[in-house]
Protein backbone atom coordinates (compact mmCIF):
# COMPACT_ATOMS: atom_id res chain seq x y z
CA UNK A 1 0.00 0.00 0.00
CA UNK A 2 2.81 2.45 0.84
CA UNK A 3 4.38 1.97 -2.58
CA UNK A 4 1.01 2.67 -4.20
CA UNK A 5 0.58 5.88 -2.19
CA UNK A 6 4.11 7.04 -3.00
CA UNK A 7 3.46 6.47 -6.71
CA UNK A 8 0.14 8.28 -6.38
CA UNK A 9 1.95 11.19 -4.70
CA UNK A 10 4.49 11.39 -7.53
CA UNK A 11 1.70 11.51 -10.12
CA UNK A 12 -0.13 14.14 -8.09
CA UNK A 13 2.97 16.32 -7.75
CA UNK A 14 3.42 16.19 -11.54
CA UNK A 15 0.02 17.91 -11.72
CA UNK A 16 1.07 20.60 -9.21
CA UNK A 17 4.39 21.88 -10.59
CA UNK A 18 4.18 25.07 -8.52
CA UNK A 19 4.10 23.21 -5.18
CA UNK A 20 6.45 24.77 -2.65
CA UNK A 21 9.01 22.78 -0.67
CA UNK A 22 6.89 23.29 2.46
CA UNK A 23 3.77 21.99 0.67
CA UNK A 24 5.68 18.97 -0.60
CA UNK A 25 7.07 18.29 2.88
CA UNK A 26 3.58 18.42 4.41
CA UNK A 27 2.25 16.19 1.63
CA UNK A 28 5.01 13.63 2.26
CA UNK A 29 4.05 13.50 5.94
CA UNK A 30 0.37 13.03 4.99
CA UNK A 31 1.22 10.20 2.57
CA UNK A 32 3.67 8.58 5.04
CA UNK A 33 0.78 8.39 7.51
CA UNK A 34 -1.08 6.26 4.96
CA UNK A 35 -3.23 8.90 3.26
CA UNK A 36 -3.71 9.66 -0.41
CA UNK A 37 -2.93 13.10 -1.88
CA UNK A 38 -6.25 12.96 -3.73
CA UNK A 39 -9.60 13.73 -2.19
CA UNK A 40 -12.35 11.15 -2.04
CA UNK A 41 -15.18 11.85 0.39
CA UNK A 42 -16.20 8.17 0.40
CA UNK A 43 -12.80 7.01 1.68
CA UNK A 44 -10.36 7.78 4.49
CA UNK A 45 -8.13 9.62 2.01
CA UNK A 46 -9.77 13.03 2.35
CA UNK A 47 -7.64 16.08 3.08
CA UNK A 48 -7.05 16.57 6.82
CA UNK A 49 -9.12 19.78 6.90
CA UNK A 50 -12.15 18.35 5.04
CA UNK A 51 -12.10 21.38 2.72
CA UNK A 52 -14.46 20.96 -0.23
CA UNK A 53 -15.25 22.84 -3.43
CA UNK A 54 -18.60 24.45 -4.26
CA UNK A 55 -20.00 21.04 -5.33
CA UNK A 56 -19.06 19.46 -2.00
CA UNK A 57 -16.19 17.42 -3.43
CA UNK A 58 -13.18 17.41 -1.12
CA UNK A 59 -10.08 19.08 -2.51
CA UNK A 60 -6.73 17.36 -3.02
CA UNK A 61 -4.16 17.94 -0.27
CA UNK A 62 -2.14 20.90 -1.62
CA UNK A 63 -5.18 22.77 -2.92
CA UNK A 64 -6.92 22.36 0.45
CA UNK A 65 -3.76 23.44 2.28
CA UNK A 66 -3.64 26.61 0.18
CA UNK A 67 -7.26 27.40 1.01
CA UNK A 68 -6.48 27.07 4.74
CA UNK A 69 -3.64 29.59 4.43
CA UNK A 70 -5.80 32.02 2.42
CA UNK A 71 -8.56 31.81 5.02
CA UNK A 72 -6.05 32.36 7.84
CA UNK A 73 -4.68 35.47 6.11
CA UNK A 74 -8.20 36.84 5.59
CA UNK A 75 -8.96 36.43 9.29
CA UNK A 76 -5.89 38.44 10.36
Kinemage of the C-alpha trace (Angstrom):
@kinemage 1
@onewidth
@group {chain A} dominant
@subgroup {mainchain}
@vectorlist {calphas} color= white
{ca unk a 1} P 0.000 0.000 0.000
{ca unk a 2} L 2.814 2.445 0.842
{ca unk a 3} L 4.375 1.975 -2.584
{ca unk a 4} L 1.011 2.666 -4.200
{ca unk a 5} L 0.577 5.881 -2.191
{ca unk a 6} L 4.111 7.038 -3.001
{ca unk a 7} L 3.464 6.473 -6.715
{ca unk a 8} L 0.137 8.277 -6.381
{ca unk a 9} L 1.947 11.192 -4.703
{ca unk a 10} L 4.485 11.393 -7.534
{ca unk a 11} L 1.695 11.512 -10.119
{ca unk a 12} L -0.131 14.138 -8.088
{ca unk a 13} L 2.974 16.324 -7.755
{ca unk a 14} L 3.417 16.185 -11.539
{ca unk a 15} L 0.015 17.915 -11.722
{ca unk a 16} L 1.066 20.595 -9.210
{ca unk a 17} L 4.386 21.878 -10.588
{ca unk a 18} L 4.177 25.069 -8.520
{ca unk a 19} L 4.099 23.210 -5.177
{ca unk a 20} L 6.455 24.769 -2.648
{ca unk a 21} L 9.009 22.780 -0.666
{ca unk a 22} L 6.894 23.287 2.459
{ca unk a 23} L 3.767 21.989 0.674
{ca unk a 24} L 5.683 18.975 -0.599
{ca unk a 25} L 7.065 18.289 2.877
{ca unk a 26} L 3.578 18.420 4.406
{ca unk a 27} L 2.250 16.190 1.628
{ca unk a 28} L 5.006 13.629 2.255
{ca unk a 29} L 4.046 13.498 5.943
{ca unk a 30} L 0.374 13.029 4.993
{ca unk a 31} L 1.221 10.201 2.575
{ca unk a 32} L 3.671 8.580 5.041
{ca unk a 33} L 0.779 8.394 7.512
{ca unk a 34} L -1.085 6.257 4.957
{ca unk a 35} L -3.231 8.895 3.255
{ca unk a 36} L -3.708 9.663 -0.409
{ca unk a 37} L -2.927 13.104 -1.881
{ca unk a 38} L -6.250 12.963 -3.733
{ca unk a 39} L -9.596 13.727 -2.185
{ca unk a 40} L -12.352 11.148 -2.042
{ca unk a 41} L -15.176 11.849 0.386
{ca unk a 42} L -16.201 8.169 0.403
{ca unk a 43} L -12.804 7.010 1.682
{ca unk a 44} L -10.362 7.777 4.487
{ca unk a 45} L -8.132 9.616 2.012
{ca unk a 46} L -9.773 13.028 2.351
{ca unk a 47} L -7.635 16.077 3.083
{ca unk a 48} L -7.053 16.567 6.821
{ca unk a 49} L -9.119 19.780 6.897
{ca unk a 50} L -12.148 18.352 5.043
{ca unk a 51} L -12.101 21.385 2.718
{ca unk a 52} L -14.465 20.959 -0.230
{ca unk a 53} L -15.253 22.845 -3.426
{ca unk a 54} L -18.598 24.446 -4.263
{ca unk a 55} L -20.005 21.042 -5.326
{ca unk a 56} L -19.058 19.461 -2.002
{ca unk a 57} L -16.185 17.417 -3.429
{ca unk a 58} L -13.184 17.406 -1.120
{ca unk a 59} L -10.085 19.076 -2.512
{ca unk a 60} L -6.732 17.364 -3.024
{ca unk a 61} L -4.161 17.940 -0.273
{ca unk a 62} L -2.142 20.899 -1.617
{ca unk a 63} L -5.181 22.768 -2.922
{ca unk a 64} L -6.925 22.363 0.450
{ca unk a 65} L -3.758 23.437 2.275
{ca unk a 66} L -3.637 26.607 0.177
{ca unk a 67} L -7.264 27.398 1.012
{ca unk a 68} L -6.476 27.065 4.739
{ca unk a 69} L -3.641 29.586 4.426
{ca unk a 70} L -5.798 32.020 2.417
{ca unk a 71} L -8.557 31.815 5.022
{ca unk a 72} L -6.047 32.358 7.843
{ca unk a 73} L -4.684 35.473 6.107
{ca unk a 74} L -8.197 36.840 5.588
{ca unk a 75} L -8.963 36.434 9.294
{ca unk a 76} L -5.890 38.443 10.357
